Amino acid sequence: MSISWGRTQRFKFTSGGALLVWRAPEMPAVYSITYKQDARNKPKSHTVFYFGESADLSKEEHSIGQILANWKSSGGIIDDLFVFIYPMPGSSQYDRSLVQRSLVNDYLPRANGY
C-alpha cells in the first residue's frame, strides 16, 4: 500500500504498517505517523499525526517514543497508529528537511507543534 502527500509537490510514501509492530529499516527517509479518524466509514483514509526525517530510520526509537507518549497523553490508543516511509537514499539532512518542512506546512500535524 502507498499513499501520496503534498499540496505543491507530491511525495509517494510506502506503508510500513502498524507502528506498534514496525521494524524500522536502516535508510535515510522522511516518515509519517498516521491514524484513521473514521476507520469504519473511511478505512483507507489516514490523517497525519507527525512528519519526521532521519538519516537512519532504525535509530529513531527515541523520537518515535516521544511521539507515542504525545499520542497516549492526548487519549490515543497505540494500536491506532501507522507508519509510512518516503525513502531518500543518498540524501542529505538538508534534502530531507526540505521535504519534511514542506509537508508539515501543508498539513500542520498535531505532533509537529500544530
For each residue, the residues with C-beta under 8 A, 3 or more apart:
1: 14 15
2: 12 13 14 15 84
3: 12 13 15 46 84
4: 10 11 12 13
5: 10 11 13 32 48 103 106 107
6: 9 10 11 102 103 106
7: 106
8: 102 106
9: 6 102
10: 4 5 6
11: 4 5 6 30 86 99 103
12: 2 3 4 86
13: 2 3 4 5 30 31 32 84 85 86
14: 1 2 84 85 86 87
15: 1 2 3 82 83 84
16: 19 22 24 31 82 83 84 85
17: 21 22 82 83
18: 21 22 79 81 82 83
19: 16 22 33 64 68 78 81 82 83
20: 78 79 81
21: 17 18
22: 16 17 18 19 83
23:
24: 16 57 58 59 60 61 64
25: 57 58 85
26: 56 57 58
27: 56 57 85 87 89
28: 54 55 56 57 87 88 89 90 91 96
29: 53 54 57 85 86 87 88 96
30: 11 13 51 52 53 85 86 88 96 99 100 103
31: 13 16 51 52 53 54 57 60 83 84 85 86
32: 5 13 48 49 50 51 52 83 84 86 103 109
33: 19 48 49 50 52 64 67 71 81 82 83 111
34: 46 47 48 49 81 82 83 84
35: 46 47 49 71 76 80 81 82
36: 39 42 43 45 46 47 80 82
37: 42 45 47
38: 41 42 45
39: 36 42 43 80
40: 43
41: 38
42: 36 37 38 39 45
43: 36 39 40
44:
45: 36 37 38 42
46: 3 34 35 36 82 84
47: 34 35 36 37
48: 5 32 33 34 51 103 107 109
49: 32 33 34 35 67 71 81 109 110 111
50: 32 33 67 109 110 111 112
51: 30 31 32 48 100 103 104 107 109 112
52: 30 31 32 33 60 63 67 100
53: 29 30 31 93 96 97 99 100
54: 28 29 31 57 59 60 63 96
55: 28 59 93 96
56: 26 27 28 59 60
57: 24 25 26 27 28 29 31 54 60 85
58: 24 25 26
59: 24 54 55 56
60: 24 31 52 54 56 57 63 64
61: 24 64 65
62: 65 66
63: 52 54 60 66 67
64: 19 24 33 60 61 67 68
65: 61 62 68 69
66: 62 63 69 70
67: 33 49 50 52 63 64 70 71 111
68: 19 64 65 71 72 78 81
69: 65 66 72 73
70: 66 67 73 74 110 111
71: 33 35 49 67 68 74 76 78 81 111
72: 68 69 75 76 78
73: 69 70
74: 70 71 110
75: 72
76: 35 71 72 80 81
77: 80
78: 19 20 68 71 72 81
79: 18 20
80: 35 36 39 76 77
81: 18 19 20 33 34 35 49 68 71 76 78
82: 15 16 17 18 19 33 34 35 36 46
83: 15 16 17 18 19 22 31 32 33 34
84: 2 3 13 14 15 16 31 32 34 46
85: 13 14 16 25 27 29 30 31 57
86: 11 12 13 14 29 30 31 32 99
87: 14 27 28 29
88: 28 29 30 91 95 96 99
89: 27 28
90: 28
91: 28 88 95 96
92: 95 96
93: 53 55 96 97
94: 97 98
95: 88 91 92 98 99
96: 28 29 30 53 54 55 88 91 92 93 99 100
97: 53 93 94 100 101
98: 94 95 101 102
99: 11 30 53 86 88 95 96 102 103
100: 30 51 52 53 96 97 103 104
101: 97 98 104 105
102: 6 8 9 98 99 105 106
103: 5 6 11 30 32 48 51 99 100 106 107
104: 51 100 101 107 108 109 112 114
105: 101 102 108
106: 5 6 7 8 102 103
107: 5 48 51 103 104
108: 104 105 112 114
109: 32 48 49 50 51 104 112 114
110: 49 50 70 74 114
111: 33 49 50 67 70 71
112: 50 51 104 108 109
113:
114: 104 108 109 110
